[in-house]
Amino acid sequence: MDIQSIIAYFLVIAAAVFLVKKFFWKKKKKADGCGGDDCGCH
Amino acid sequence: MSHKNLKVALIGNPNTGKTSVFNQLTGLKQQVGNYPGITVEKKIGYCKLNENTKATILDLPGTYSLNASSIDENVVIELLLNRNDPNFPEVAVVVTEVENLKRNLLLFTQIKDLEIPTILAINMSDRMDFKGISLDIPHLEKELNTKIALISSRKNIGLDNLKELIANSQELSTKPCLNASSIDPAYFDGLRNAFPKELLYKLWLVITQDVNFGNLQRNEIEEKSFAKPASELKKMQQKETIKRYQFINDVLKVGYIVDSSKAKGIRAVLDKILMHKVFGYFIFFGILMLIFQSVFSWSGIPMDFIDESFAKLSSWTKTAMPPGLLTELISEGIIPGIGGVVIFIPQIAFLFLFISILEESGYMSRVVFLMDKIMRRFGLSGKSVVPLISGTACAIPAIMAARNIENWKERLITILVTPFTTCSARLPVFAILISLVIPDEKVLGFINLQGLTLMILYLLGFGMAIFSAYLLNKILKFKSKSYFVVEMPNYRMPLFKNVAINVIEKTKAFVFGAGKIILALSIILWFLGSHGPGANFENAEQIVTEMPQNKEIHDEVLQDEIASFQLENSYIGIIGKGIEPVIRPLGYDWKIGIAVVTSFAAREVFVGTLATIYNVGSHSEEELTIKNRMEAEVNPVTGEKVFNFATGISLLLFYSFAMQCISTLAITKKETNSWKWPMIQLGFMTVFAYVTSLIAYQLLK
């Protein structure tokens, strides 16, 4: 496989991963605004 | 030299020009995100106050008081009560409006009572002469125990003084305005004795508001017998509000003088015309017409330029790069895909330019008021107009905007019908289809037919939203009462900076939000279109060349035949052929079917998908634009154009009514806290779109 094909397939995989992450991956909620145990987010 | 970085919160009532102040202070140094766990917009900007001091400025949602009644208001309270929050402000700037100072000061006094260093920014000071208002600043500063910046964010007056006050915030007094004990001395004395380390007013907010405060648990307060029945708390809150207004009245009696003989204004005259029960509607529709005409005619030139530039770039890449898969991916997948996004920037920018001007000028609030009477007949509230109009941008923030509708039934109906409004994602689809099937002609000598069609589609979406609301109002059996309160801001010249920032933000959101999805899908589509299973795809050249009808055709035509055969036998061709029986009655071939399926991720993907599919399926060396490729597409069986009038109208109707947006479903689920409503929404919209398109195609073909 030549270098052009390797890059092309890499981009295809990256695009697929991006779309799966975007629409099917459930992100865990991160309490960014959390300021400690008494912040009220827990 | 070390730099000090102050955390500043901009707080204020809605319509006080808070966002204008934020824009003036921060310019384009802004970050827009969401508060964790909720979808309330969080805007943070950065500002240099002087040589040694910088500020991180947080633009908080507009709130009338610290007595929260909406999620937006909760955000403000939770931040101001949580000193451990990373965004907790070192300085609060309460933005007020000079004409409504009395009402705006209620929030100011509450924030002062939380003992946060607070600056009072009195905005729109340029209107003081016009309204015959004079202020005694030293008196106000003394009585309110604060520093005052008299500013005009629209005319950039007094902002340097405000920066200076923020930089010197260590000089600010934290003395409260109201002695909380005066609300109910016995109760508050008990509270103070039970929690000697806590701020009294903070305790009071914990008791009266439904927000979390960590260590200071509500049950701890309840255990110590400080809980009271809701009706009693309400009475105490009313008493608090009365006491605050008594304090404010005393302060303003000397510090705020209005000489009505000097006041002059055209507001009343303009309101009489723009909110007239007959002419008001004509004017509104006239303005809408003007907007859609302009969106179409003004954006034509830049759109053609972008389209041609991308076609040239694609063709140049094909010849300039060495042959190979990457070259094919770039020239046939990535460039047409990006082109499919960039081409719609002019139309989106023009649309938001007009919407921002209407909002900035104060006219949009009049439209809300004007439409309230009509909306009520269909089970909606006047406040539903805001989500419905915001829906022209995107259904997601629009559905979120329905949060300010207090009545659950009206809110649910608004959430369910808002996706019918024509959002900006539909605009690219409409634009390309209209330009293909509607002639570029003038009606009555001055109305552009394409612009008129676009306006009809917008009205159709709006009409369908209203009609569905009417049906839902009859079907849903919730009982509730609602009230309509809307604030009428003054008429004012739209501020260029605010309009520009809004247009840039919205266009950026389109390009970088939908753009990433479109680009990724373009890459996948290119792969699916240029690869396939089985011998038919692999041996396409041999099979087509050996076909008897192809023995004597020209080489270029033969190459196109091979490409077309290969595309039909590619992965994408197989998927498209699979769904063709379902969509054929609507007038769509399998290539359009692919675009309809992929555009479920985002509607605007439709155009990018077709651009990629037609690029993969063509071996022509000519520089063809997206529009040219779609125009040239011919049905191999009938020999007719694929995008004829019947198919075009069928597609326009399908995209007017179909849900076609994963993100909208997600936000409906989030806002209704159930999968039931988004599924009903999806089912109804899809079936309705299918049936309408079917009827239209069958009648017009």
HADDOCK unambig.tbl for C-alpha pairs under 7 A between the chains (distance, minus, plus):
assign (segid A and resid 4 and name CA) (segid B and resid 324 and name CA) 6.03 0.50 0.50
assign (segid A and resid 4 and name CA) (segid B and resid 325 and name CA) 5.78 0.50 0.50
assign (segid A and resid 4 and name CA) (segid B and resid 326 and name CA) 4.90 0.50 0.50
assign (segid A and resid 5 and name CA) (segid B and resid 325 and name CA) 5.22 0.50 0.50
assign (segid A and resid 5 and name CA) (segid B and resid 326 and name CA) 6.10 0.50 0.50
assign (segid A and resid 7 and name CA) (segid B and resid 326 and name CA) 6.64 0.50 0.50
assign (segid A and resid 8 and name CA) (segid B and resid 325 and name CA) 6.21 0.50 0.50
assign (segid A and resid 8 and name CA) (segid B and resid 326 and name CA) 4.88 0.50 0.50
assign (segid A and resid 8 and name CA) (segid B and resid 329 and name CA) 6.68 0.50 0.50
assign (segid A and resid 12 and name CA) (segid B and resid 523 and name CA) 5.90 0.50 0.50
assign (segid A and resid 12 and name CA) (segid B and resid 524 and name CA) 5.90 0.50 0.50
assign (segid A and resid 15 and name CA) (segid B and resid 520 and name CA) 4.62 0.50 0.50
assign (segid A and resid 15 and name CA) (segid B and resid 523 and name CA) 6.65 0.50 0.50
assign (segid A and resid 15 and name CA) (segid B and resid 524 and name CA) 6.75 0.50 0.50
assign (segid A and resid 16 and name CA) (segid B and resid 524 and name CA) 6.82 0.50 0.50
assign (segid A and resid 19 and name CA) (segid B and resid 520 and name CA) 6.94 0.50 0.50
assign (segid A and resid 29 and name CA) (segid B and resid 37 and name CA) 6.55 0.50 0.50
assign (segid A and resid 31 and name CA) (segid B and resid 36 and name CA) 5.73 0.50 0.50
assign (segid A and resid 32 and name CA) (segid B and resid 36 and name CA) 5.88 0.50 0.50
assign (segid A and resid 33 and name CA) (segid B and resid 36 and name CA) 6.17 0.50 0.50
assign (segid A and resid 33 and name CA) (segid B and resid 85 and name CA) 6.14 0.50 0.50
assign (segid A and resid 33 and name CA) (segid B and resid 86 and name CA) 6.34 0.50 0.50
assign (segid A and resid 34 and name CA) (segid B and resid 85 and name CA) 6.12 0.50 0.50
assign (segid A and resid 35 and name CA) (segid B and resid 84 and name CA) 4.64 0.50 0.50
assign (segid A and resid 35 and name CA) (segid B and resid 85 and name CA) 4.49 0.50 0.50
assign (segid A and resid 35 and name CA) (segid B and resid 86 and name CA) 5.80 0.50 0.50
assign (segid A and resid 36 and name CA) (segid B and resid 84 and name CA) 6.45 0.50 0.50
assign (segid A and resid 38 and name CA) (segid B and resid 213 and name CA) 6.68 0.50 0.50
assign (segid A and resid 38 and name CA) (segid B and resid 214 and name CA) 3.84 0.50 0.50
assign (segid A and resid 38 and name CA) (segid B and resid 215 and name CA) 5.16 0.50 0.50
assign (segid A and resid 39 and name CA) (segid B and resid 82 and name CA) 6.26 0.50 0.50
assign (segid A and resid 39 and name CA) (segid B and resid 84 and name CA) 6.21 0.50 0.50
assign (segid A and resid 39 and name CA) (segid B and resid 85 and name CA) 6.52 0.50 0.50
assign (segid A and resid 39 and name CA) (segid B and resid 213 and name CA) 6.42 0.50 0.50
assign (segid A and resid 39 and name CA) (segid B and resid 214 and name CA) 5.41 0.50 0.50
assign (segid A and resid 40 and name CA) (segid B and resid 212 and name CA) 5.04 0.50 0.50
assign (segid A and resid 40 and name CA) (segid B and resid 213 and name CA) 5.18 0.50 0.50
assign (segid A and resid 40 and name CA) (segid B and resid 214 and name CA) 4.50 0.50 0.50
